Amino acid sequence: MPIDLTPFAEAINSALAEGTFCVLATSGEQGPDIGFKGSIQVFDEDHLCDWERTPGGHLANLRSDPRVAVLYFSRERGKYLRIYGRAELQEDDTTREQIMARTPAPELEKDPERQGIGVLIRVDRLVEPFGGVSQKR
């Protein structure tokens, strides 16, 4: 079954502005890490993207284990999504530039020298708990 993120794009892409940040979970040699991410956006129908601007646990984990989980929740929109996939770091290419162009301005302002790394997440599974739709690659 194909993944189709387009029905959720407007909600996810507005998460930072609406104060409903996505949460990213990673795991790697340093152990698990979880944190709010204001830059997660829908990249295309089966990819999310993120602008990783901190050299902390997430980046180290992504270098050793590409598996990720993303959580989106908005009480106002009535949306709760669990998204699972594999991340690929985009450090010096066109895709990195495309990710940077999608990143919300408040997140880019925290990286004035644009040293961030693009993260492209291929979604393998999307679950809407409580009777919603489930999609699996």
ZANU-797836 format. One record per residue (C-alpha): residue number from 0; residue in three letters; chain; x negated, y negated, z negated. Coordinates in Angstrom, 2 decimals, padded with zeros to 5 digits. Each point is the difference from the previous one (the first is absolute). Layout:
REM residues N
+-----+------+------+---------+---------+---------+
: pos : code : unit :      px :      py :      pz :
+-----+------+------+---------+---------+---------+
: NUM :  ALA :    A :       X :       Y :       Z :
...
+-----+------+------+---------+---------+---------+
//
This chain:
REM residues 137
+-----+------+------+---------+---------+---------+
: pos : code : unit :      px :      py :      pz :
+-----+------+------+---------+---------+---------+
:   0 :  MET :    A :  000.00 :  000.00 :  000.00 :
:   1 :  PRO :    A : -001.41 : -003.43 :  000.84 :
:   2 :  ILE :    A : -000.48 : -002.76 : -002.53 :
:   3 :  ASP :    A :  001.83 : -003.28 :  000.63 :
:   4 :  LEU :    A : -000.83 : -002.88 : -002.34 :
:   5 :  THR :    A :  001.82 : -002.62 :  002.07 :
:   6 :  PRO :    A :  003.21 :  000.10 : -002.12 :
:   7 :  PHE :    A : -002.13 : -000.96 : -003.03 :
:   8 :  ALA :    A : -002.34 : -002.51 :  001.66 :
:   9 :  GLU :    A :  001.87 : -003.15 : -000.98 :
:  10 :  ALA :    A :  000.20 :  001.05 : -003.66 :
:  11 :  ILE :    A : -003.63 :  001.15 : -000.29 :
:  12 :  ASN :    A : -001.35 : -002.97 :  001.94 :
:  13 :  SER :    A :  001.91 : -002.38 : -002.31 :
:  14 :  ALA :    A : -001.03 :  001.74 : -003.24 :
:  15 :  LEU :    A : -002.61 : -002.55 : -001.07 :
:  16 :  ALA :    A :  002.26 : -002.98 :  000.66 :
:  17 :  GLU :    A :  002.83 :  001.71 : -001.89 :
:  18 :  GLY :    A : -002.21 :  000.99 : -002.94 :
:  19 :  THR :    A :  000.49 :  003.71 :  000.59 :
:  20 :  PHE :    A : -003.58 :  001.03 :  000.68 :
:  21 :  CYS :    A : -000.82 :  003.40 :  001.38 :
:  22 :  VAL :    A : -002.07 :  002.26 : -002.23 :
:  23 :  LEU :    A : -002.92 :  001.99 :  001.46 :
:  24 :  ALA :    A : -001.32 :  003.18 : -001.59 :
:  25 :  THR :    A : -003.33 :  001.56 :  001.01 :
:  26 :  SER :    A : -002.20 :  002.74 : -001.36 :
:  27 :  GLY :    A : -003.66 :  000.74 :  000.52 :
:  28 :  GLU :    A : -003.31 :  000.67 : -001.68 :
:  29 :  GLN :    A :  000.68 : -002.77 : -002.55 :
:  30 :  GLY :    A :  003.38 :  001.53 : -000.87 :
:  31 :  PRO :    A :  003.46 : -001.40 :  000.71 :
:  32 :  ASP :    A :  000.69 : -003.70 :  000.48 :
:  33 :  ILE :    A :  003.31 : -001.79 :  000.32 :
:  34 :  GLY :    A :  000.79 : -003.66 :  000.55 :
:  35 :  PHE :    A :  002.32 : -002.61 :  001.44 :
:  36 :  LYS :    A : -000.78 : -000.99 :  003.60 :
:  37 :  GLY :    A :  001.45 : -003.20 :  001.38 :
:  38 :  SER :    A : -001.39 :  000.57 :  003.46 :
:  39 :  ILE :    A :  001.65 :  003.30 :  000.99 :
:  40 :  GLN :    A :  001.93 : -000.42 :  003.24 :
:  41 :  VAL :    A :  001.61 :  002.24 :  002.61 :
:  42 :  PHE :    A : -002.54 :  000.20 :  002.84 :
:  43 :  ASP :    A :  002.10 :  002.04 :  002.45 :
:  44 :  GLU :    A :  002.66 :  002.69 : -000.14 :
:  45 :  ASP :    A : -002.20 :  002.53 : -001.81 :
:  46 :  HIS :    A : -002.77 : -002.08 : -001.63 :
:  47 :  LEU :    A : -000.29 : -002.36 : -002.92 :
:  48 :  CYS :    A : -002.96 : -002.33 : -000.40 :
:  49 :  ASP :    A : -001.73 : -001.76 : -002.87 :
:  50 :  TRP :    A : -002.69 : -002.67 : -000.31 :
:  51 :  GLU :    A : -002.45 :  001.35 : -002.60 :
:  52 :  ARG :    A : -001.92 : -002.97 : -001.36 :
:  53 :  THR :    A : -001.36 :  001.42 : -003.25 :
:  54 :  PRO :    A : -002.93 :  002.42 : -000.25 :
:  55 :  GLY :    A :  001.51 :  001.89 : -002.94 :
:  56 :  GLY :    A :  001.51 :  003.42 : -000.52 :
:  57 :  HIS :    A :  002.35 :  000.12 :  002.98 :
:  58 :  LEU :    A : -002.73 : -000.61 :  002.55 :
:  59 :  ALA :    A : -002.38 :  002.51 : -001.61 :
:  60 :  ASN :    A :  002.79 :  002.57 : -000.12 :
:  61 :  LEU :    A :  000.99 : -000.59 :  003.62 :
:  62 :  ARG :    A : -003.59 :  000.60 :  001.08 :
:  63 :  SER :    A :  000.05 :  003.46 : -001.60 :
:  64 :  ASP :    A :  003.66 :  001.05 :  000.37 :
:  65 :  PRO :    A :  002.39 : -001.55 :  002.55 :
:  66 :  ARG :    A :  003.20 :  001.30 : -001.62 :
:  67 :  VAL :    A :  002.23 : -002.77 : -001.36 :
:  68 :  ALA :    A :  003.45 : -000.57 : -001.41 :
:  69 :  VAL :    A :  001.91 : -003.28 :  000.27 :
:  70 :  LEU :    A :  003.01 : -000.93 : -002.10 :
:  71 :  TYR :    A :  002.47 : -002.71 :  000.99 :
:  72 :  PHE :    A :  002.90 : -001.02 : -002.22 :
:  73 :  SER :    A :  002.43 : -002.91 :  000.24 :
:  74 :  ARG :    A :  003.03 : -000.10 : -002.26 :
:  75 :  GLU :    A :  001.45 : -002.90 :  002.01 :
:  76 :  ARG :    A : -000.27 :  001.89 :  003.30 :
:  77 :  GLY :    A :  000.99 :  003.31 : -001.57 :
:  78 :  LYS :    A : -003.09 :  001.65 :  001.50 :
:  79 :  TYR :    A : -002.33 :  002.50 : -001.60 :
:  80 :  LEU :    A : -002.58 :  001.68 :  002.24 :
:  81 :  ARG :    A : -002.80 :  002.44 : -000.61 :
:  82 :  ILE :    A : -002.44 :  000.12 :  002.90 :
:  83 :  TYR :    A : -002.86 :  002.48 :  000.36 :
:  84 :  GLY :    A : -002.76 : -000.01 :  002.57 :
:  85 :  ARG :    A : -003.65 : -000.23 :  000.94 :
:  86 :  ALA :    A : -001.99 : -003.22 :  000.11 :
:  87 :  GLU :    A : -002.66 : -000.94 :  002.50 :
:  88 :  LEU :    A : -002.33 : -002.91 : -000.70 :
:  89 :  GLN :    A : -000.23 : -002.58 :  002.80 :
:  90 :  GLU :    A : -003.22 : -001.92 : -000.67 :
:  91 :  ASP :    A : -001.12 : -001.54 :  003.30 :
:  92 :  ASP :    A :  002.51 :  000.34 :  002.80 :
:  93 :  THR :    A :  003.10 : -001.31 :  001.67 :
:  94 :  THR :    A :  002.28 :  001.88 : -002.38 :
:  95 :  ARG :    A : -001.61 : -001.80 : -002.96 :
:  96 :  GLU :    A :  000.82 : -003.32 :  001.68 :
:  97 :  GLN :    A :  003.60 :  001.11 :  000.61 :
:  98 :  ILE :    A :  000.37 :  000.98 : -003.66 :
:  99 :  MET :    A : -001.47 : -003.32 : -001.13 :
: 100 :  ALA :    A :  002.47 : -001.85 :  002.27 :
: 101 :  ARG :    A :  002.93 :  001.81 : -001.70 :
: 102 :  THR :    A : -001.24 : -000.67 : -003.53 :
: 103 :  PRO :    A :  002.11 : -002.53 : -001.92 :
: 104 :  ALA :    A : -001.70 : -003.39 : -000.38 :
: 105 :  PRO :    A : -000.14 :  000.09 : -003.82 :
: 106 :  GLU :    A : -002.04 :  003.20 :  000.19 :
: 107 :  LEU :    A : -002.36 : -001.37 :  002.66 :
: 108 :  GLU :    A : -000.54 : -003.16 : -002.06 :
: 109 :  LYS :    A : -001.60 :  002.22 : -002.64 :
: 110 :  ASP :    A : -002.54 :  001.11 :  002.63 :
: 111 :  PRO :    A : -001.15 : -003.32 :  001.55 :
: 112 :  GLU :    A : -003.06 :  001.56 :  001.66 :
: 113 :  ARG :    A :  002.14 :  002.80 :  001.46 :
: 114 :  GLN :    A : -002.24 :  002.73 : -001.38 :
: 115 :  GLY :    A :  002.91 :  002.40 : -000.48 :
: 116 :  ILE :    A :  000.34 :  003.38 :  001.61 :
: 117 :  GLY :    A :  003.07 :  001.04 :  001.93 :
: 118 :  VAL :    A :  001.66 :  003.19 : -001.18 :
: 119 :  LEU :    A :  002.22 :  001.81 :  002.47 :
: 120 :  ILE :    A :  002.26 :  002.59 : -001.66 :
: 121 :  ARG :    A :  001.48 :  002.71 :  002.19 :
: 122 :  VAL :    A :  003.24 :  000.96 : -001.70 :
: 123 :  ASP :    A :  000.56 :  003.74 : -000.27 :
: 124 :  ARG :    A :  003.03 : -000.02 : -002.29 :
: 125 :  LEU :    A :  002.58 : -002.57 : -001.08 :
: 126 :  VAL :    A :  002.54 :  000.73 : -002.71 :
: 127 :  GLU :    A :  002.99 : -002.08 : -001.06 :
: 128 :  PRO :    A :  000.88 :  001.57 : -003.37 :
: 129 :  PHE :    A :  003.57 :  000.31 : -001.25 :
: 130 :  GLY :    A :  001.59 :  001.35 :  003.15 :
: 131 :  GLY :    A : -001.79 : -002.13 :  002.56 :
: 132 :  VAL :    A : -001.71 :  001.02 :  003.19 :
: 133 :  SER :    A : -003.20 :  002.02 :  000.01 :
: 134 :  GLN :    A : -002.38 :  000.00 :  002.93 :
: 135 :  LYS :    A : -002.98 :  002.29 :  000.52 :
: 136 :  ARG :    A : -002.59 :  000.18 :  002.74 :
+-----+------+------+---------+---------+---------+
//
